[in-house]
Amino acid sequence: MRNTLIAIVVGLVTVCSASSAACAQGSSTEQRHLGPSFPCPSPHDPLAQLICSSPDLSEADLRYVQAYQALGAQLGPSGQSKLRQEGVAFDKTVRSQCGIGPPDSGTTASSSAIPCVLRRYMAQRNLLADRLTGTAAEEAARPLQSHVALQANLKALGFLPSDATVDGVYGPATRTAILQWQQSQSRPLTGFLGNSDAAFLEQQVASIATPLASTDHNTTELGPPAPRPQATTAAPATTLGNKQDLLQRVMNEFYGSYSKEHSCWISNHEEKTYCMNPVHIEIVGSGANKKIFIAVGGQKLDNDGQPEACHACTGALGLIVLAEHGSQFKVVAKNDLFENFGSWGSAPGRDAFAVRELGPHGSYGWLITTEYDDTGEATVGVSVYGVLGDRVVSLDSVTTRNATADDGCSERGDRRCTDISGDLVIDANSQGGTFYPLVLRASGVRQGRPFRGTYRFAFDEHAIKYVAPKNLPDELK
């Protein structure tokens, strides 16, 4: 799917935005042949024109991109820059060896160049495929018809937007959809549709709908999309104007009955008893995109019905995202509702929760501040939770303050100490990816000396978490 991506088409670099006029002319999945991986026609580039004019070249182009994108995902961000350089170099080689002019040269390519271009595309595709391993290799080796059909299945299940183009181009949006689907099905989070995942996805779709894509070699016909199942709540949408009423109904539905004795909702989960209360609610978006983010916190109760409170005890955390669905609310996503979280037996209070836009296209989630104090040491961290498919998942945490002390430092103040604190911001100007990078701007005193540093936490699409930079000080790890 093309969603503001740079498609390296046998070295041909085409910048395509989903909102651009060029993309609006994009090839349909109802075309009589598969490919190419970019919109046709392309009047300003003789190589692109030649590809669009030839069914064989169109298919070869998509086969090349199939391997190219799998290799890019396998290499990760650190290797993608070099791979793009390889693509540009390959483009120049094809034009030179096959007698085709550069873009905007005002020239056209002769049909006699088709065999030359075809040989080089397939040879380069094979070179890329030889570098693939594991599930990435399995995905790239799949016939194009099946490759496109699996993308259609992801769209039909709701993991790709309803207006997404099903074209066999596994760009960033499709990679994210694969991860979200794997997460929802408790599959290994590889980011690739290997043979096992492909079979599982096909069986899942077959069990809820008629086939979503034709297996005819010459066409790709999509059947009616099957809606992705989503639970609805008993809370009427009219309660949106009364947050207290809405929270009470949600708590009754997800956490059982309210106990006046304990002043909380009593829930039993996996042979443990919990005392739970709503701690934060926030509404984001408007109209059809409006979502309600609800955070619930609580404690585990011992056999005597008393809260567990100890140095090693955690509290319990529930995170729920709702959206209006006719006269009711539907559950967009949630965690397991009783996630271990917090310290000394309790989850954080209301002021610890903030809902922020974590990624493009209105992808919101929670930033939850936690504090931990021990003898002579204080630590503050921010835990990040995002929505992937129908799950709310932890995307890791970032330490934003660390104050440590050598022997007697806190009392006498004459020994070297560390007291580093920082502001965590979301880099919403960054392009691409499921979630924006996080930037920590830290300052203070480190081992008795003035300290200042800026650290960028990138989101790893395969590990589904933020990755700390290598130069992050140990005190902030």
C-alpha positions as CSV (number, residue, x, y, z in Angstrom):
1,M,0.0,0.0,0.0
2,R,1.3,3.4,-0.9
3,N,1.0,5.7,2.1
4,T,3.5,8.6,1.7
5,L,6.4,6.3,0.9
6,I,9.4,6.2,-1.4
7,A,9.0,3.3,-3.7
8,I,12.2,2.1,-5.3
9,V,11.0,0.6,-8.5
10,V,13.9,-1.3,-10.0
11,G,15.9,1.7,-9.0
12,L,13.3,4.2,-10.3
13,V,12.6,6.6,-7.3
14,T,9.0,7.8,-7.2
15,V,7.8,9.9,-4.4
16,C,4.1,9.2,-3.9
17,S,1.7,10.7,-1.4
18,A,-1.7,9.2,-0.8
19,S,-3.2,12.7,-1.3
20,S,-1.4,13.5,-4.5
21,A,-3.0,13.6,-7.9
22,A,-0.5,11.0,-9.1
23,C,-1.6,8.6,-6.5
24,A,-5.2,9.2,-7.3
25,Q,-4.4,7.7,-10.7
26,G,-2.8,4.7,-9.1
27,S,-3.3,1.3,-10.7
28,S,-6.3,-0.6,-9.4
29,T,-6.3,-4.1,-8.2
30,E,-8.9,-4.8,-10.9
31,Q,-6.3,-4.3,-13.6
32,R,-5.7,-7.2,-16.0
33,H,-2.2,-7.8,-14.8
34,L,-0.3,-7.4,-11.5
35,G,2.0,-4.4,-11.1
36,P,3.6,-2.1,-11.4
37,S,4.3,-0.8,-7.9
38,F,3.7,2.8,-8.8
39,P,0.8,4.8,-10.4
40,C,0.4,4.7,-14.2
41,P,0.6,6.6,-16.4
42,S,3.9,8.3,-15.6
43,P,4.4,10.7,-18.5
44,H,7.6,12.4,-17.4
45,D,9.8,9.3,-17.1
46,P,10.6,7.1,-20.1
47,L,11.5,4.1,-17.9
48,A,8.3,4.4,-16.0
49,Q,6.3,4.7,-19.3
50,L,8.0,1.6,-20.6
51,I,7.1,-0.4,-17.4
52,C,3.5,0.7,-17.6
53,S,3.2,-0.3,-21.2
54,S,4.4,-3.9,-20.7
55,P,2.5,-6.5,-18.5
56,D,5.7,-8.5,-18.2
57,L,7.7,-5.4,-17.0
58,S,4.9,-4.4,-14.7
59,E,4.9,-7.8,-13.0
60,A,8.8,-7.8,-12.9
61,D,8.7,-4.4,-11.2
62,L,6.4,-5.6,-8.5
63,R,8.4,-8.8,-8.0
64,Y,11.5,-6.6,-7.6
65,V,9.7,-4.3,-5.0
66,Q,8.4,-7.4,-3.2
67,A,12.0,-8.5,-2.5
68,Y,13.3,-4.9,-2.0
69,Q,10.7,-4.1,0.7
70,A,11.2,-7.4,2.5
71,L,14.9,-6.7,2.6
72,G,14.4,-3.2,3.8
73,A,12.3,-4.4,6.6
74,Q,14.8,-7.1,7.5
75,L,17.7,-4.6,7.5
76,G,15.9,-2.1,9.7
77,P,16.5,1.7,9.8
78,S,20.3,1.3,10.0
79,G,20.5,-0.5,6.7
80,Q,17.8,1.1,4.7
81,S,19.8,4.2,3.7
82,K,22.4,2.0,2.0
83,L,19.7,-0.1,0.3
84,R,18.1,3.1,-1.1
85,Q,21.5,4.0,-2.5
86,E,21.7,0.6,-4.1
87,G,18.3,1.2,-5.7
88,V,19.3,4.6,-7.1
89,A,22.5,3.1,-8.5
90,F,20.6,0.2,-10.1
91,D,18.2,2.7,-11.7
92,K,21.2,4.5,-13.4
93,T,22.6,1.2,-14.5
94,V,19.4,0.1,-16.2
95,R,19.0,3.4,-18.0
96,S,22.6,3.3,-19.2
97,Q,22.7,-0.3,-20.3
98,C,19.3,-0.3,-21.9
99,G,19.5,3.1,-23.6
100,I,16.8,4.9,-21.6
101,G,16.9,8.6,-20.8
102,P,16.5,10.1,-17.3
103,P,13.3,11.5,-15.9
104,D,12.1,14.8,-17.4
105,S,14.4,14.3,-20.4
106,G,11.5,14.6,-22.9
107,T,12.5,11.3,-24.4
108,T,10.6,8.0,-24.9
109,A,11.9,4.5,-24.5
110,S,11.7,2.1,-27.4
111,S,9.8,-1.2,-26.9
112,S,12.9,-2.9,-28.1
113,A,14.4,-2.1,-24.7
114,I,11.8,-4.3,-22.8
115,P,13.9,-7.5,-22.9
116,C,17.0,-5.6,-21.7
117,V,15.1,-4.0,-18.8
118,L,13.3,-7.3,-18.0
119,R,16.5,-9.3,-17.6
120,R,18.1,-6.7,-15.3
121,Y,15.0,-6.4,-13.1
122,M,14.8,-10.1,-12.6
123,A,18.5,-10.5,-12.0
124,Q,18.5,-7.7,-9.4
125,R,15.4,-9.1,-7.8
126,N,17.2,-12.5,-7.4
127,L,20.2,-10.8,-5.9
128,L,18.0,-9.1,-3.3
129,A,16.1,-12.3,-2.5
130,D,19.4,-14.1,-1.9
131,R,20.1,-11.8,1.0
132,L,16.8,-12.6,2.7
133,T,16.4,-15.1,5.6
134,G,13.6,-16.7,7.6
135,T,10.1,-15.3,7.3
136,A,11.3,-12.4,5.1
137,A,12.5,-14.9,2.5
138,E,9.3,-16.9,2.7
139,E,7.2,-13.7,2.1
140,A,9.3,-12.5,-0.8
141,A,9.2,-16.0,-2.5
142,R,5.4,-16.0,-2.5
143,P,3.5,-15.8,-5.9
144,L,2.3,-12.2,-6.5
145,Q,-1.3,-13.3,-6.7
146,S,-1.1,-14.6,-3.1
147,H,1.0,-11.7,-2.0
148,V,-1.7,-9.2,-3.1
149,A,-4.5,-11.4,-1.7
150,L,-2.9,-11.5,1.7
151,Q,-2.8,-7.7,1.7
152,A,-6.5,-7.6,0.8
153,N,-7.2,-9.9,3.7
154,L,-5.5,-7.5,6.1
155,K,-7.6,-4.7,4.8
156,A,-10.8,-6.8,5.0
157,L,-10.1,-7.6,8.6
158,G,-9.7,-3.9,9.4
159,F,-6.0,-3.7,9.9
160,L,-5.6,-1.5,6.8
161,P,-7.8,1.6,6.3
162,S,-10.9,1.1,4.1
163,D,-9.4,3.5,1.5
164,A,-6.1,1.7,1.4
165,T,-4.8,0.6,-2.1
166,V,-4.3,-3.2,-2.4
167,D,-1.5,-3.4,-4.8
168,G,1.1,-5.8,-3.4
169,V,3.3,-2.9,-2.2
170,Y,4.1,-3.7,1.5
171,G,5.0,-0.2,2.6
172,P,5.0,1.2,6.1
173,A,1.3,1.0,6.5
174,T,1.1,-2.7,5.5
175,R,4.1,-3.6,7.8
176,T,2.2,-1.9,10.7
177,A,-0.9,-3.8,9.7
178,I,1.0,-7.1,9.8
179,L,2.4,-6.4,13.2
180,Q,-1.0,-5.4,14.5
181,W,-2.6,-8.5,13.2
182,Q,0.2,-10.7,14.7
183,Q,-0.3,-8.9,18.0
184,S,-4.1,-9.5,18.0
185,Q,-3.6,-13.2,17.2
186,S,-0.7,-13.7,19.7
187,R,1.5,-14.7,16.8
188,P,5.3,-14.1,16.8
189,L,5.9,-10.4,16.1
190,T,8.1,-10.7,13.0
191,G,6.5,-8.0,10.8
192,F,6.6,-10.5,7.9
193,L,3.9,-12.8,6.5
194,G,5.9,-16.0,6.5
195,N,4.4,-19.3,5.4
196,S,2.9,-20.1,8.8
197,D,1.3,-16.7,9.2
198,A,0.0,-16.6,5.7
199,A,-1.8,-19.9,6.2
200,F,-3.2,-18.8,9.5
201,L,-4.4,-15.5,8.0
202,E,-6.1,-17.3,5.1
203,Q,-7.8,-19.7,7.4
204,Q,-9.0,-16.9,9.7
205,V,-10.6,-15.0,6.8
206,A,-12.1,-18.2,5.3
207,S,-13.8,-18.8,8.6
208,I,-15.6,-15.5,8.7
209,A,-16.3,-14.6,5.1
210,T,-16.2,-15.7,1.5
211,P,-12.8,-15.6,-0.2
212,L,-11.5,-12.1,-0.3
213,A,-9.4,-12.4,-3.4
214,S,-9.6,-14.3,-6.6
215,T,-7.0,-17.0,-7.3
216,D,-7.3,-16.5,-11.0
217,H,-3.9,-15.9,-12.5
218,N,-5.0,-13.0,-14.7
219,T,-7.1,-10.9,-12.4
220,T,-7.3,-9.8,-8.8
221,E,-11.0,-9.5,-7.9
222,L,-11.8,-8.4,-4.3
223,G,-14.9,-9.7,-2.6
224,P,-16.9,-7.6,-0.1
225,P,-14.8,-6.6,2.9
226,A,-15.7,-8.4,6.1
227,P,-15.8,-6.1,9.1
228,R,-13.4,-6.8,11.8
229,P,-15.3,-8.0,14.8
230,Q,-15.4,-5.4,17.6
231,A,-17.2,-5.8,21.0
232,T,-19.8,-3.2,21.9
233,T,-20.5,-2.1,25.5
234,A,-23.8,-1.8,27.2
235,A,-23.2,1.9,27.9
236,P,-25.4,4.1,25.7
237,A,-23.6,6.8,23.6
238,T,-25.8,9.4,25.3
239,T,-23.6,9.0,28.4
240,L,-20.7,10.7,26.7
241,G,-22.1,14.0,28.0
242,N,-21.9,12.7,31.6
243,K,-18.4,11.3,32.3
244,Q,-19.3,10.1,35.8
245,D,-22.2,8.1,34.4
246,L,-20.1,6.7,31.6
247,L,-17.3,5.6,33.9
248,Q,-19.7,3.9,36.3
249,R,-21.3,1.9,33.4
250,V,-17.9,1.0,32.0
251,M,-16.6,-0.1,35.4
252,N,-19.8,-2.2,36.0
253,E,-19.3,-3.9,32.7
254,F,-15.6,-4.6,32.9
255,Y,-14.9,-4.9,36.6
256,G,-18.0,-6.2,38.3
257,S,-19.9,-4.8,41.2
258,Y,-19.1,-1.7,43.3
259,S,-18.3,-2.4,47.0
260,K,-19.2,0.3,49.4
261,E,-17.1,-1.4,52.0
262,H,-14.0,-1.2,49.9
263,S,-15.0,2.0,47.9
264,C,-14.0,0.3,44.7
265,W,-15.2,-2.3,42.1
266,I,-14.2,-5.8,43.2
267,S,-13.0,-8.1,40.4
268,N,-11.7,-11.6,40.3
269,H,-9.0,-12.4,37.7
270,E,-6.8,-15.4,37.5
271,E,-7.4,-16.5,41.1
272,K,-6.7,-13.0,42.5
273,T,-9.0,-10.4,43.8
274,Y,-8.7,-6.8,42.8
275,C,-10.0,-3.5,44.1
276,M,-10.3,-1.2,41.0
277,N,-11.3,2.4,40.4
278,P,-11.4,4.7,37.3
279,V,-8.5,7.2,37.6
280,H,-8.5,9.1,34.3
281,I,-10.8,9.7,31.3
282,E,-10.0,11.8,28.2
283,I,-11.8,12.4,24.9
284,V,-9.8,13.1,21.8
285,G,-10.8,13.7,18.2
286,S,-14.1,14.8,16.9
287,G,-17.0,13.5,14.9
288,A,-16.5,9.9,13.6
289,N,-12.9,10.0,14.8
290,K,-13.8,10.8,18.5
291,K,-12.3,8.3,21.0
292,I,-12.6,7.9,24.7
293,F,-9.5,6.9,26.6
294,I,-10.1,5.4,30.1
295,A,-7.5,4.5,32.6
296,V,-8.4,2.2,35.6
297,G,-6.1,1.6,38.6
298,G,-6.2,-0.6,41.6
299,Q,-4.7,-3.0,44.1
300,K,-4.6,-6.7,44.7
301,L,-6.3,-7.8,47.9
302,D,-5.0,-10.5,50.2
303,N,-7.0,-13.4,51.6
304,D,-8.3,-11.1,54.3
305,G,-9.6,-8.6,51.8
306,Q,-6.8,-6.1,52.6
307,P,-4.7,-4.3,50.0
308,E,-1.3,-5.8,49.3
309,A,1.3,-3.2,50.1
310,C,5.0,-4.1,50.1
311,H,8.2,-3.1,48.5
312,A,7.9,-5.6,45.7
313,C,4.1,-5.4,45.2
314,T,2.7,-3.8,42.1
315,G,-0.7,-2.3,41.5
316,A,-3.1,-3.1,38.7
317,L,-3.7,-1.1,35.5
318,G,-6.5,-1.2,33.0
319,L,-6.5,0.8,29.8
320,I,-9.6,1.0,27.5
321,V,-10.3,2.9,24.3
322,L,-13.9,3.3,23.2
323,A,-15.6,4.9,20.2
324,E,-19.2,5.7,19.5
325,H,-21.0,3.0,17.5
326,G,-24.5,4.0,16.7
327,S,-26.4,4.2,20.0
328,Q,-23.7,2.4,22.0
329,F,-19.9,2.4,22.4
330,K,-17.6,-0.1,20.8
331,V,-14.3,-1.3,22.3
332,V,-11.6,-0.1,20.0
333,A,-8.7,-1.5,22.1
334,K,-7.8,-2.5,25.6
335,N,-5.0,-4.2,27.6
336,D,-5.7,-7.2,29.8
337,L,-7.4,-4.9,32.3
338,F,-5.3,-6.1,35.3
339,E,-1.8,-5.5,34.1
340,N,0.9,-5.4,36.8
341,F,1.9,-1.7,37.2
342,G,3.0,0.7,39.8
343,S,4.8,0.2,43.1
344,W,4.0,-0.5,46.8
345,G,0.8,-2.2,45.7
346,S,-0.8,0.7,44.0
347,A,-1.2,2.1,40.5
348,P,-0.4,5.8,39.9
349,G,-3.1,8.5,40.5
350,R,-5.0,10.7,38.1
351,D,-2.3,13.3,37.6
352,A,0.1,10.6,36.3
353,F,-1.9,10.0,33.2
354,A,-1.8,12.0,29.9
355,V,-3.2,11.1,26.5
356,R,-1.0,12.3,23.7
357,E,-0.8,11.9,19.9
358,L,2.0,9.2,19.6
359,G,1.9,8.7,15.8
360,P,0.5,9.8,12.5
361,H,-3.2,9.6,11.4
362,G,-4.6,10.3,14.9
363,S,-2.7,7.5,16.7
364,Y,-3.1,8.4,20.4
365,G,-1.9,6.7,23.5
366,W,-0.9,7.2,27.1
367,L,2.1,8.7,28.8
368,I,2.1,7.5,32.4
369,T,4.5,9.0,34.9
370,T,5.8,6.8,37.7
371,E,7.9,7.7,40.7
372,Y,10.0,5.5,42.9
373,D,11.8,6.5,46.0
374,D,14.3,4.4,47.9
375,T,16.9,5.2,50.5
376,G,19.0,8.0,49.0
377,E,17.7,7.5,45.5
378,A,14.7,8.9,43.5
379,T,13.7,7.7,40.0
380,V,11.0,9.1,37.8
381,G,9.9,7.4,34.5
382,V,7.4,7.7,31.8
383,S,5.7,4.6,30.5
384,V,4.3,4.8,27.0
385,Y,1.3,2.8,25.9
386,G,0.0,2.8,22.4
387,V,-2.9,1.2,20.4
388,L,-2.0,-1.6,18.0
389,G,-5.0,-3.2,16.4
390,D,-7.4,-4.1,19.1
391,R,-4.8,-4.1,21.9
392,V,-3.3,-1.5,24.1
393,V,0.4,-2.4,24.5
394,S,3.4,-1.2,26.4
395,L,5.9,0.5,24.1
396,D,8.5,0.7,26.9
397,S,9.4,3.4,29.4
398,V,11.9,6.2,29.6
399,T,13.6,7.4,32.8
400,T,13.2,11.2,33.1
401,R,14.9,11.7,36.4
402,N,17.5,9.9,38.5
403,A,18.9,11.3,41.7
404,T,21.4,9.0,43.3
405,A,23.7,9.5,46.3
406,D,27.1,8.3,47.4
407,D,27.6,7.5,51.1
408,G,26.2,10.4,53.1
409,C,25.8,12.6,50.0
410,S,22.2,13.6,50.7
411,E,23.1,14.6,54.3
412,R,26.4,16.5,53.9
413,G,26.2,17.6,50.3
414,D,30.0,17.6,50.0
415,R,30.3,14.4,48.0
416,R,29.8,13.8,44.3
417,C,26.2,13.2,43.5
418,T,24.0,12.7,40.5
419,D,20.7,14.5,40.0
420,I,19.6,14.4,36.3
421,S,16.1,15.3,35.1
422,G,14.7,16.0,31.7
423,D,11.6,16.7,29.6
424,L,10.3,14.0,27.3
425,V,8.8,15.3,24.1
426,I,7.2,13.7,21.1
427,D,8.8,14.5,17.7
428,A,5.7,14.8,15.7
429,N,7.6,16.4,12.8
430,S,9.3,13.0,12.0
431,Q,7.9,11.3,8.9
432,G,6.9,7.7,8.6
433,G,6.7,4.9,11.1
434,T,3.9,3.7,13.4
435,F,4.9,5.9,16.3
436,Y,6.8,9.2,16.4
437,P,10.3,9.2,18.0
438,L,10.6,10.4,21.6
439,V,13.2,13.0,22.5
440,L,14.6,13.4,26.1
441,R,16.3,16.7,26.9
442,A,18.1,16.2,30.2
443,S,20.2,18.4,32.4
444,G,21.5,18.6,35.9
445,V,24.5,17.2,37.8
446,R,26.3,14.0,37.0
447,Q,28.9,12.7,39.4
448,G,29.4,16.2,40.7
449,R,29.7,17.9,37.3
450,P,27.3,19.9,35.2
451,F,25.5,17.7,32.7
452,R,23.3,18.3,29.6
453,G,22.3,16.0,26.8
454,T,19.6,15.3,24.2
455,Y,18.6,11.7,23.4
456,R,16.3,10.3,20.7
457,F,14.4,7.1,21.2
458,A,13.3,5.6,17.9
459,F,10.4,3.2,17.6
460,D,11.5,-0.3,16.5
461,E,8.8,-1.6,14.2
462,H,9.8,-5.3,14.7
463,A,10.4,-5.3,18.4
464,I,7.3,-3.0,18.9
465,K,9.0,-0.8,21.4
466,Y,11.1,2.3,21.7
467,V,14.9,1.7,21.6
468,A,17.2,3.7,23.8
469,P,20.1,5.4,22.0
470,K,23.6,3.9,22.5
471,N,24.9,7.1,24.1
472,L,22.2,7.2,26.8
473,P,23.9,7.6,30.3
474,D,23.6,4.6,32.6
475,E,21.7,6.8,35.1
476,L,18.9,7.2,32.6
477,K,18.6,3.5,31.5
